[in-house]
Amino acid sequence: MKPSSILRNTLLLSGLIGGAAGAADLPAPFAEQLNANYPAIETLYQDLHRNPELGFAEHKTSARLAELAKKLGFEVTTGVGGTGVVAIMKNGPGPVVMLRTEMDALPVQEKTSLPFASKATGKNAAGEPTPVMHACGHDLHMAAWYGTAKLMSENRKAWSGTLMLIGQPSEETVHGAEAMLKDGLFKRFPKPDYALSFHDDATMPSGTIMYHAGPFRASSDVVNITVFGQGGHGAVPHEARDPIVIASRIVLALQTLVARENNPIDPLVITVGSIHGGTVANIIPDQVKLSLSVRTFKPEVRKRVLASIAREAKGEAMAAGAPKEPLVDVQPGTDSVYNDPELIGRMVKTVQGAVGPEFVKEMPAKMTSEDFSQYGQQPGVKAVLLHVGAVDGSRLDAARKAGQPLPGTHSPQWAPDFKPTVVNTIKAETAILLDLLAPKK
């Protein structure tokens, strides 16, 4: 048997076995390599955390990832879909496997008190200055992406095929994947047979790899409604048509779409996150603006509920005698994430060997959204998004007993338990890639 085959069998049978934290339990040479690489991985994480950038403005971040990938021997292209990075390593015959990381941060002022906390600022969609923070863990994802890429580069004899690394812009706006695809991601570069990504999670102990087969993360759309009325004096409301009252009726009517028109076993969320209208107490305005977040799993539910929102808004305006119909503007977001069940089953077995069965858990679907969904929508691409717990287990247990939730993703206090989380993420990613890129016997 060839040395590379011996190495591969050792990896798959011994399985990168270990607990949530140390790399000391990995079989050589991976154990030594991960131990040797860890300081650079942690340094990268802290630097990325200290210097976050908003979506489609990840110029320094993408340059950093591109530079690292080039040093590992990847063929690197930058500027894909704006600031996206594509790194390709062709290593003989075999499938094409894609590993994606997100690069963007959030317009959040950090309050973690970490020694490497962000003090960066950027500009929001309105062009206004805003504090910026990696409040969703994309810095951790990038650090794991690099750690996995380095292990794969250092052990090319253990696999065969094409490894495709993606540094994706603007996941938080759910438009970064779409931008890369429109820029020819799967036409200018090899189209992957498999696509993989990980996301940190605040609900499970650090290093716990979590999976869910089938529909996993919801689609997301924004609906903006402008309600028109007839302004007037607050003392004589009968001489006006009050759009605030009409808007209030619309808010309540929208919930009947969930409670009375939707099948209870088909998840649906309609959240009115913003209402703006009026200036002072004694003036009835002539318009009110609502902004809604709509989340579903099934395409048919998504289509129906968007049409029903427009119907309800127009119906309430008509019932109130409004001077004209509301303006209903749907801003499409992203599709729901669908985890290929067959691929999930294969990956679960592989990851159990990599981190130990006790660190692999099934999780429920989530109504949050992720534009990783767009890759799996492409014909011939089997895609899986996995989660990894990122909270110290003892802290999580104490918080649950006290009935006090800990800060989660998108919180200004979000600080993942880095080492055990990133180490198990690298173990899982590497094991999955080795399995999918196994040389043919």
C-alpha positions as CSV (number, residue, x, y, z in Angstrom):
1,M,0.0,0.0,0.0
2,K,1.3,3.5,-0.9
3,P,2.2,5.8,2.0
4,S,-0.5,8.2,1.0
5,S,-3.1,5.4,1.2
6,I,-1.8,4.4,4.7
7,L,-2.1,8.0,5.8
8,R,-5.6,8.3,4.4
9,N,-6.8,5.0,6.0
10,T,-5.3,6.1,9.3
11,L,-7.2,9.4,9.1
12,L,-10.5,7.8,8.2
13,L,-10.3,4.9,10.6
14,S,-8.6,6.7,13.5
15,G,-10.8,9.6,12.3
16,L,-9.1,12.7,13.5
17,I,-10.5,11.4,16.8
18,G,-10.6,13.8,19.7
19,G,-12.5,16.0,22.1
20,A,-13.6,19.5,21.5
21,A,-10.4,21.3,22.0
22,G,-6.8,19.9,21.6
23,A,-5.1,18.8,18.4
24,A,-2.9,16.5,20.4
25,D,-5.2,13.5,19.7
26,L,-4.9,13.8,15.9
27,P,-2.8,11.1,14.2
28,A,0.5,12.2,12.8
29,P,1.2,14.2,10.7
30,F,-2.1,16.1,11.1
31,A,-1.7,16.4,14.8
32,E,1.7,18.0,14.5
33,Q,0.6,20.2,11.6
34,L,-2.5,21.5,13.4
35,N,-0.5,22.2,16.5
36,A,2.1,24.0,14.5
37,N,-0.5,26.0,12.5
38,Y,-2.7,27.0,15.4
39,P,-0.8,30.2,16.5
40,A,-1.0,31.6,13.0
41,I,-4.7,30.6,12.9
42,E,-5.4,32.5,16.1
43,T,-3.4,35.5,15.0
44,L,-5.4,35.7,11.8
45,Y,-8.6,35.5,13.8
46,Q,-7.7,38.3,16.1
47,D,-6.5,40.5,13.2
48,L,-9.7,39.9,11.3
49,H,-11.8,40.6,14.4
50,R,-9.9,43.8,15.1
51,N,-10.3,45.0,11.5
52,P,-13.9,44.1,10.3
53,E,-15.4,45.4,7.1
54,L,-19.0,45.7,5.9
55,G,-20.5,43.8,3.0
56,F,-19.1,44.6,-0.5
57,A,-16.4,46.7,1.3
58,E,-14.2,43.8,2.4
59,H,-11.2,45.1,0.5
60,K,-8.5,44.4,3.1
61,T,-10.1,41.2,4.3
62,S,-10.3,39.7,0.8
63,A,-6.7,40.8,0.0
64,R,-5.6,39.0,3.2
65,L,-7.4,35.8,2.3
66,A,-6.1,35.9,-1.3
67,E,-2.5,36.4,-0.1
68,L,-2.8,33.4,2.3
69,A,-4.3,31.1,-0.3
70,K,-1.6,32.1,-2.8
71,K,1.1,31.2,-0.3
72,L,-0.5,27.7,0.1
73,G,-0.3,27.1,-3.7
74,F,-3.8,27.9,-4.8
75,E,-4.6,29.7,-8.1
76,V,-6.3,32.8,-6.8
77,T,-8.7,35.3,-8.5
78,T,-10.0,38.4,-6.7
79,G,-12.8,40.8,-7.4
80,V,-15.4,38.1,-8.1
81,G,-18.9,39.5,-7.4
82,G,-17.3,42.7,-6.1
83,T,-14.8,41.7,-3.4
84,G,-15.1,37.9,-3.6
85,V,-12.1,35.5,-3.6
86,V,-11.9,32.3,-5.6
87,A,-8.9,30.0,-4.8
88,I,-8.5,26.8,-6.9
89,M,-6.2,23.8,-6.2
90,K,-6.2,21.1,-8.9
91,N,-4.8,17.9,-7.6
92,G,-5.5,15.2,-10.1
93,P,-8.7,13.5,-11.2
94,G,-11.7,13.6,-9.0
95,P,-14.7,15.7,-8.0
96,V,-14.8,19.5,-7.5
97,V,-15.5,20.4,-3.8
98,M,-16.2,23.9,-2.7
99,L,-15.6,25.3,0.8
100,R,-17.1,28.7,1.4
101,T,-16.4,31.3,4.1
102,E,-18.1,34.7,4.5
103,M,-16.0,37.8,4.9
104,D,-18.4,40.6,6.0
105,A,-19.1,42.1,9.4
106,L,-22.1,43.9,10.8
107,P,-22.9,47.6,11.6
108,V,-22.7,46.9,15.4
109,Q,-20.6,48.7,18.1
110,E,-18.6,46.0,19.9
111,K,-19.0,45.7,23.7
112,T,-17.1,42.5,24.4
113,S,-14.1,44.2,26.2
114,L,-11.8,41.7,24.3
115,P,-8.2,43.0,24.1
116,F,-8.5,42.7,20.3
117,A,-12.0,44.3,20.1
118,S,-13.0,46.2,17.0
119,K,-12.9,50.0,17.0
120,A,-13.4,50.1,13.3
121,T,-16.0,52.2,11.5
122,G,-17.6,52.0,8.1
123,K,-20.4,53.4,6.1
124,N,-23.9,51.9,6.1
125,A,-26.3,51.7,3.1
126,A,-27.2,55.3,3.6
127,G,-23.6,56.4,3.5
128,E,-23.6,57.3,7.2
129,P,-20.7,56.4,9.5
130,T,-21.3,53.4,11.7
131,P,-19.3,51.2,14.1
132,V,-18.4,47.8,12.6
133,M,-18.0,44.4,14.4
134,H,-17.7,40.8,13.5
135,A,-20.8,40.0,15.5
136,C,-21.7,36.9,13.6
137,G,-18.5,34.9,13.7
138,H,-17.4,35.3,10.1
139,D,-13.9,36.0,11.4
140,L,-13.9,32.6,13.1
141,H,-15.2,31.0,9.8
142,M,-12.3,32.6,7.9
143,A,-9.8,31.4,10.4
144,A,-11.1,27.8,10.1
145,W,-11.2,28.2,6.3
146,Y,-7.5,29.1,6.3
147,G,-6.6,26.3,8.8
148,T,-8.4,23.7,6.7
149,A,-6.8,25.0,3.5
150,K,-3.4,24.8,5.0
151,L,-3.9,21.2,6.1
152,M,-5.2,20.2,2.7
153,S,-2.3,21.9,1.0
154,E,0.2,20.2,3.2
155,N,-1.3,16.8,2.5
156,R,-2.0,16.7,-1.2
157,K,-1.0,13.1,-1.4
158,A,-4.0,12.2,0.7
159,W,-6.6,13.4,-1.8
160,S,-7.4,13.7,-5.5
161,G,-9.6,16.2,-7.3
162,T,-10.2,19.9,-7.3
163,L,-10.5,22.0,-4.1
164,M,-12.3,25.3,-4.5
165,L,-12.1,27.8,-1.7
166,I,-14.6,30.8,-1.7
167,G,-14.3,34.0,0.2
168,Q,-17.8,35.4,-0.2
169,P,-18.7,39.0,0.3
170,S,-21.9,40.4,1.9
171,E,-23.6,37.4,3.4
172,E,-25.4,39.6,5.9
173,T,-27.3,41.4,3.1
174,V,-28.0,37.9,1.6
175,H,-26.8,39.2,-1.8
176,G,-23.1,38.2,-1.8
177,A,-23.6,34.7,-3.2
178,E,-25.9,36.0,-5.9
179,A,-23.3,38.6,-6.9
180,M,-20.6,35.9,-7.3
181,L,-22.8,33.7,-9.3
182,K,-23.9,36.5,-11.6
183,D,-20.2,37.3,-12.1
184,G,-19.7,33.8,-13.5
185,L,-18.6,31.8,-10.4
186,F,-19.7,28.5,-11.8
187,K,-18.8,29.4,-15.4
188,R,-15.4,31.0,-15.1
189,F,-14.3,28.5,-12.6
190,P,-15.0,24.7,-12.1
191,K,-18.5,24.0,-11.1
192,P,-18.5,22.1,-7.8
193,D,-20.1,18.7,-7.3
194,Y,-20.3,19.5,-3.6
195,A,-20.5,22.7,-1.6
196,L,-19.8,23.0,2.1
197,S,-19.9,25.7,4.7
198,F,-20.0,26.1,8.5
199,H,-21.6,28.6,10.8
200,D,-21.0,29.2,14.5
201,D,-23.9,28.8,16.9
202,A,-24.8,30.1,20.3
203,T,-27.0,27.3,21.4
204,M,-24.6,24.4,21.9
205,P,-21.2,23.8,23.7
206,S,-18.0,24.8,21.9
207,G,-16.9,22.4,19.2
208,T,-20.3,20.6,18.8
209,I,-20.9,19.9,15.1
210,M,-24.6,20.3,14.3
211,Y,-26.6,19.1,11.3
212,H,-30.1,19.2,9.9
213,A,-31.2,17.3,6.7
214,G,-33.6,18.9,4.3
215,P,-34.9,22.5,4.6
216,F,-32.7,24.1,7.2
217,R,-32.6,27.9,7.0
218,A,-35.5,30.0,5.8
219,S,-35.9,32.2,2.8
220,S,-36.0,35.9,3.5
221,D,-37.7,38.8,1.8
222,V,-38.3,42.4,2.7
223,V,-41.7,44.0,2.0
224,N,-42.0,47.8,2.2
225,I,-45.6,49.2,2.4
226,T,-46.4,52.8,2.0
227,V,-49.9,53.6,3.3
228,F,-51.5,56.7,1.9
229,G,-54.1,58.8,3.8
230,Q,-55.5,62.3,4.0
231,G,-53.6,64.5,6.5
232,G,-55.4,66.8,8.9
233,H,-55.8,68.3,12.4
234,G,-55.7,65.8,15.2
235,A,-58.7,67.4,16.8
236,V,-60.9,66.8,13.8
237,P,-60.0,63.2,12.6
238,H,-63.3,62.9,10.8
239,E,-62.0,65.4,8.2
240,A,-59.0,63.2,7.5
241,R,-58.2,59.6,6.6
242,D,-55.7,58.5,9.2
243,P,-52.9,56.3,7.7
244,I,-51.6,55.4,11.2
245,V,-54.9,53.7,11.9
246,I,-54.9,52.0,8.5
247,A,-51.3,50.8,9.1
248,S,-52.2,49.5,12.5
249,R,-55.0,47.5,11.0
250,I,-52.6,46.1,8.4
251,V,-50.2,45.0,11.2
252,L,-52.9,43.0,12.9
253,A,-54.3,41.6,9.7
254,L,-50.9,40.3,8.6
255,Q,-50.8,38.0,11.6
256,T,-54.0,36.3,10.4
257,L,-52.0,35.2,7.3
258,V,-49.9,33.1,9.7
259,A,-52.7,32.1,12.1
260,R,-55.6,31.4,9.7
261,E,-54.4,31.1,6.1
262,N,-51.2,29.1,6.5
263,N,-50.9,25.4,7.3
264,P,-49.5,25.3,10.8
265,I,-46.9,22.7,9.9
266,D,-45.4,25.0,7.2
267,P,-43.2,27.5,9.1
268,L,-44.0,31.2,8.3
269,V,-42.8,34.4,10.1
270,I,-44.1,37.9,9.3
271,T,-42.3,40.5,11.4
272,V,-43.2,44.2,11.1
273,G,-39.8,45.7,12.1
274,S,-40.4,49.3,11.3
275,I,-43.2,51.8,11.3
276,H,-42.7,55.4,10.4
277,G,-45.3,58.1,10.2
278,G,-46.2,61.5,11.5
279,T,-44.2,64.3,13.2
280,V,-46.2,65.6,16.2
281,A,-49.2,64.6,18.3
282,N,-51.8,66.9,16.9
283,I,-51.2,66.3,13.1
284,I,-52.6,63.4,11.2
285,P,-50.0,62.6,8.5
286,D,-50.8,61.8,4.9
287,Q,-48.7,58.6,4.8
288,V,-47.1,55.8,6.9
289,K,-44.3,53.4,5.9
290,L,-44.0,49.9,7.1
291,S,-41.1,47.5,6.7
292,L,-41.6,43.8,7.0
293,S,-39.4,40.7,7.2
294,V,-41.0,37.6,5.7
295,R,-39.5,34.1,6.2
296,T,-40.6,30.8,4.8
297,F,-39.2,27.4,3.8
298,K,-41.4,26.3,0.9
299,P,-41.4,28.2,-2.4
300,E,-45.2,27.9,-2.8
301,V,-45.8,29.3,0.7
302,R,-43.4,32.2,-0.1
303,K,-45.2,33.1,-3.3
304,R,-48.7,32.8,-1.7
305,V,-47.9,34.9,1.4
306,L,-46.2,37.7,-0.5
307,A,-49.4,38.0,-2.7
308,S,-51.6,37.8,0.4
309,I,-49.6,40.7,2.1
310,A,-50.4,42.9,-0.8
311,R,-54.1,41.8,-0.7
312,E,-54.5,42.6,3.0
313,A,-52.8,46.0,2.7
314,K,-55.0,47.1,-0.2
315,G,-58.1,45.6,1.5
316,E,-57.6,47.5,4.7
317,A,-56.9,50.8,2.8
318,M,-60.1,50.3,0.8
319,A,-62.1,49.6,3.9
320,A,-60.9,52.8,5.5
321,G,-61.7,54.9,2.5
322,A,-58.0,55.8,1.7
323,P,-57.5,58.1,-1.2
324,K,-55.4,55.5,-3.1
325,E,-54.0,52.0,-2.8
326,P,-50.9,51.4,-0.7
327,L,-47.6,50.9,-2.5
328,V,-46.3,47.4,-1.8
329,D,-42.7,46.9,-2.8
330,V,-41.2,43.4,-2.4
331,Q,-37.4,43.2,-2.2
332,P,-36.4,39.6,-2.8
333,G,-33.8,38.2,-0.5
334,T,-32.6,34.7,-0.6
335,D,-34.0,31.2,-0.9
336,S,-34.1,28.7,1.9
337,V,-31.1,26.5,2.6
338,Y,-31.7,22.9,1.7
339,N,-29.2,20.3,3.0
340,D,-29.0,17.3,0.8
341,P,-30.1,14.4,3.0
342,E,-27.9,11.8,1.4
343,L,-24.9,14.0,1.7
344,I,-25.8,14.9,5.3
345,G,-25.8,11.2,6.2
346,R,-22.4,10.7,4.7
347,M,-20.9,13.7,6.4
348,V,-22.3,12.8,9.8
349,K,-20.5,9.5,9.8
350,T,-17.3,11.2,8.7
351,V,-17.5,14.0,11.3
352,Q,-18.3,11.5,14.0
353,G,-14.9,9.9,13.2
354,A,-13.3,13.3,13.2
355,V,-14.4,14.8,16.5
356,G,-16.1,11.9,18.3
357,P,-19.8,10.9,18.2
358,E,-20.5,12.9,21.4
359,F,-19.7,16.1,19.6
360,V,-22.1,15.5,16.7
361,K,-25.7,16.5,17.3
362,E,-28.8,16.9,15.2
363,M,-30.4,20.3,15.5
364,P,-33.8,21.8,14.5
365,A,-34.3,24.0,11.4
366,K,-34.0,27.8,12.0
367,M,-36.0,30.7,10.6
368,T,-32.8,32.8,10.2
369,S,-31.6,33.1,6.6
370,E,-28.3,32.3,4.8
371,D,-27.5,33.0,1.2
372,F,-25.4,29.9,1.0
373,S,-28.7,28.6,-0.3
374,Q,-27.9,30.0,-3.7
375,Y,-25.1,27.6,-4.4
376,G,-27.3,24.6,-3.7
377,Q,-30.0,26.0,-6.1
378,Q,-27.6,25.5,-9.1
379,P,-28.1,22.3,-11.1
380,G,-25.8,19.5,-10.1
381,V,-24.5,21.0,-6.9
382,K,-25.1,19.1,-3.7
383,A,-24.8,21.6,-0.8
384,V,-24.6,21.3,3.0
385,L,-24.4,24.0,5.7
386,L,-23.4,22.7,9.1
387,H,-23.3,24.6,12.4
388,V,-20.7,24.5,15.2
389,G,-21.4,25.3,18.8
390,A,-19.3,28.2,20.0
391,V,-20.2,28.8,23.7
392,D,-18.3,27.3,26.7
393,G,-20.5,24.4,28.0
394,S,-20.3,25.3,31.6
395,R,-21.4,28.9,30.9
396,L,-24.2,27.6,28.7
397,D,-25.4,25.2,31.5
398,A,-25.3,27.9,34.1
399,A,-27.2,30.4,31.9
400,R,-29.9,27.8,31.2
401,K,-30.3,26.9,34.9
402,A,-30.6,30.6,35.7
403,G,-33.1,31.2,32.9
404,Q,-30.8,34.0,31.6
405,P,-29.9,33.8,27.9
406,L,-26.2,34.5,26.9
407,P,-25.3,36.9,24.1
408,G,-25.7,35.3,20.7
409,T,-24.8,36.1,17.2
410,H,-25.5,39.7,16.1
411,S,-25.1,40.8,19.7
412,P,-22.5,43.5,20.4
413,Q,-21.3,41.1,23.1
414,W,-20.9,38.0,20.9
415,A,-17.5,36.5,21.6
416,P,-17.1,32.8,20.4
417,D,-15.1,30.4,22.6
418,F,-12.5,30.4,19.9
419,K,-10.0,27.6,20.3
420,P,-12.3,24.6,20.9
421,T,-14.7,25.9,18.2
422,V,-12.1,26.6,15.5
423,V,-10.2,23.4,16.1
424,N,-13.2,21.1,15.8
425,T,-14.4,23.1,12.8
426,I,-11.0,22.5,11.1
427,K,-11.2,18.8,12.0
428,A,-14.7,18.4,10.6
429,E,-14.0,20.4,7.4
430,T,-10.8,18.5,6.7
431,A,-12.3,15.1,7.3
432,I,-15.3,15.9,5.0
433,L,-13.0,17.2,2.3
434,L,-10.7,14.1,2.5
435,D,-13.8,11.9,2.3
436,L,-15.3,13.7,-0.7
437,L,-11.9,13.9,-2.4
438,A,-10.9,10.3,-1.7
439,P,-8.6,8.9,-4.4
440,K,-10.2,6.1,-6.4
441,K,-8.9,2.7,-5.6
